[in-house]
Amino acid sequence: MKKKLALLLAIVMAVSLFAACGSSDSGSTDTGGSTDTPAATTTDTSTTTDDSGSTDDVAPAPADTMYKGDTTPITFTFYSEDGTRDQPFDTVIAQKITEITGVTLRFDYPVGDVDTRIPLMVASGDLPDIIYGKGTGSAQLIDAAAALNLAPMIENSNYFHDFYGDLVPRLWFEGDSSIIYSFGAYPINQPVWNVQSSLPIQNAVLEEFGYPEIRTVYDVEDLIRQYIELYPEINGRPTYGLTLNNADGWRYIIDLGNPSGFLAGFPDNGEWIVDESTMEASIKYTNPALKEHFAWLNKMWNDGLIDPDSFTQTHDDYIAKISNGQVLALLSPEWQYNDARLALLNNDMGERTYAHLPITYDANVRPIGSYDVGWSGGWGVMITTACPDPQRAFDFIDWMMSEEGLTLRYWGVEGVHYDVVDGIRVLKPDVRTALDSDPDYGNSQGFDWAYPFPEMGDGHTDSTGSTITRNTPQAIIDAYPDAAKKTLAAYGAEMWADLFPPTSDFNLSPFGAAWQIDIPPDSEINDRMQWVQNTWMPQEMSRVVTASTADFERLWEEAQQKLIDGGVYDLNEMFTELVRDKARPWGNY
């Protein structure tokens, strides 16, 4: 799954993850028990509670703000399953948010095994006020009646309906319009501008060979092989054709699993391939087309073109090698190696950044980089039963969807981060440069509070005529390093997206993204899926890739038989029903 996987990301937006310390010490609200399908939990929201838990008079919002709720100072604890670092709520943007709303967020994030954190919270009752869980995590919160039903508060919301519009049904729980547990994560109505290759290759390699026509992984392999012969070392270190990020937690799914489907022409549905006409789902590793991916990796491994540390190195090791410029190609999305990309740019090695060409195994297969999965709804930020003032928390998140809230989150503070020129917001040049080159700048200023809260897609404008987000096609072009612009010019394009089939060539997914479909916890399908993803996949596919050439076929067949013995066909049938259940409220099945 992608954003456990990650992600679950970047979207066109540079994903930045939430973090901080502390957990809620607030009293929890009576949930009224649960049934087989957890009852929607309602809460008395008529009082306002400050950071200490006491009730004060409501402080009205200033007249010149779009925030309509109480502004009495209050701190909410917030846990993000995708958080990776501390993020104190004291930046320039955070201070402005607090000034307007009275709200301060105290962040928490997973340390160690991410899969156990939410179950432990549920079991102990020690819940944060606001939480972002994904997949099984969000399902566990609902199953334990620990997530509040937002629907009653949505009825009187200020911005929710205008923001989501006709996408609201995608937030309904099991198709029930009276139950909504989360504000959906990921941008809505997002154009596919920032297209990425499933096998990015260094601009320097392409330049070395005169920007040849590249269409298949075998074309890339030929260039890698020749380049290593010419340059066995780069900056005093061994040159690697590929390095994989396969030993550090869930990242093996990103580098080892995801590209196997993408390069075969299948869109990103996590561990699944779904027939969009019948909604029939199957574990992708049983599809014969994916065997070619692992056979190719096995060949690359045995030919010495893959970093031998790929199955043992840490994420920091992986980033360090890319930052040194010694890795010629990758199987990673840009969000996974973005720190290394910025390091290359800051160290005047722009030629070692990566070009995004339309690569597949078969030149007759359509590359899926520009495929639009649409907006899935699915998981998102929830308010828990431990929250001392659910209405206040709701009003705060609802305000984030207002023009004022969106402007602060994407553009920052007027006069500090942007100016208004002829009525239109324009980033200050030094701010644009810092956002494009400094991996810590966004976090230090507070720009990183888009994901996982509600996000608007790129290209939409507000009442001022300014774009709601900072991203435009021209902004993307301007941010390309000179080496990328040179590569694009050689291939007759301005953007990487120009090299791919247009989004209009694809049908919009009728169910969103399969990786964002919640699998019920404590269920047979969850147990089998966890085994496939956390046991079978890392063990069997690593064996297949690192096997001798003579052993590849035998180990591949053994791995396939283990899937069959593990009940993969039953698993396919169970997940097919979940896909169809997802599509029904959308009128697509």
C-alpha positions, 0 to 999 in steps of 0.5 A: 500500500502506497502510503504506509508505503508511502506515499504514501508521496508527492503528489505534486505537493512536496509531502512533508510529514507531521510530528511532535511530542506528547499525547492527550491527557484529556478525558474521553467522551462516552461512546455509547458502546459498539455493535458489529458495525461500530455505531456512529459516536455523537458528542455534546459539543456545547462547551469549550475547553482550554488546554488545561481541561477547564471550561471558559466563556467562548471567545469570538473570532475577529471580524476580519477572519474567515474563522467562525469558531471560538478563539479561546486558547486550546491545545489539541494533540495530533498523531500522524501515522506518516509523521517522521520528525518533531514539528513544534507549532511555533513557526511563523505560519503556525503562530498566525494560525494560532492567532486566528483560531486560538488552536495550537497542535502538539504533534506525535508520530510513530517511533519503531513499529508503525503497525502497533502504535494505533492498536496500543492506543486503542487498547489503552484508551490513551488516544490523541485528540486528532489522529491520522491513521491509514488502512488498518489503523483507521479501521481499528479506530472505527471498529473500537468506536474511538472515532467520532462521527463527523456527519452531525457537525458537517450539517452546520459546517462553514466550508466543508460542503463548498470544499468537497462538493460532489465528492462528499459521498466518497467520505460516507462510511460503507455508503451510509450518508449519515456516517462520516469518520474522516476528512479525506487525505490527499488533494482533491481534483488534482491534475497530473502535472508532475509526472514521474518515471518508474525508472528515473535515470541520471541526466548525466547518463543521457547526456553522455550518450547524446540523449538516445531514444529510451523506451524500455528497461533494457534500453536503460540497462544498456546505458547503465552498463556502458556508463559503468564501464566508462566511469567505474567510480563517481566522486571516489565511490563505486558506481551503481546501476541501481540501489534499492531501499529494501531493508528499512521497514516498509520501504521494500514495498516502494522499491521492490513491489510497486515498480513491478506493476508500474513498468508492466503498465498497471496503475498504482493499486498497491498490491493489487491489479484490478479489472476496471470493467468487472472490479475483479481484484487479484494480488499482482504478483500472480500476474505473469507480466510481473515475472519479467520485472523480477527476472530483470532484477535477478539478471541485473543483480548477477551482472553486478549492476545493483548495489550489493547493499540493497537488501541490508542498507538503511534509508540513510545509507541509500540517501547518502549514495544518491547524494554522492551522485554514484547511483545511475538509476532508481526504482523509487518515487521522488518523495523517497529520495527528495533529500538526496535530490536537494543535496545534489542541487546544493552541491552543484551536481544537478547533472546527477539528478534524474530524468523522468522518461516513459519506461516500460518493459515492452515498448508496446505497453502504455506507460502509466505515469499520467494515469489519474486515479481520482480522489478516493476519499478513504482514510483521513484525519479523524477526531477521537472520542478523547477530544475534549472539545470535538466541535472546536476541533471540527471548526478548526479543520473546517477553517483549514478548507477556507480560502484563508486557511488554504492561503496560510497553509500553501503560501504562508504569511503575506509580507513574509513569504509572499507579496500581492502584485496586481491582486495576485499572490507572488512568492518572494524570490528567496522563499521560492529558492529556499522551498526548491533547495532547502529540505528543512525550510518548509518545516521551519516556516510551517509550510508542511501542514497540507497533508494529511489535512484536506488539500485542494489540487493544483490549478484552482483559483480563489476569489483573488484570481490567485492559484490556491496552491503554489504549483503551476506548470510554469512553477514546475518548469522553473524549478527544474535544474538546468540539467533537466531543462537540457534533457527536456529540450533534447527530447523536444519537451518542456515538462516530463509530462509532455513525454507521456500519454496525456491523462485523457488517454486513460479512463478515470478509476471507477473506485479510486486507488485500491491501496486506499480501501480499508481492510477490516481489522481482525478479519481473515482478509487482513490476516492473509494480506498482512502475510502477503505483504509483510512475510511472503513479499520481502522474503520470497522476492528478495530470494528471487532477486538475489538467486543465481541465474540457474535457481531463478525459475525454481525459486519463482515457482516455489514463491508462486506455490506459497501464494497459492498455499496461503489462500491467494485465490480466496484473498482475491475474492474477498478483496474484489468484494471490497472494491465493489463495495467502494465503487457502489456509492459512486454509481460505478458498480 
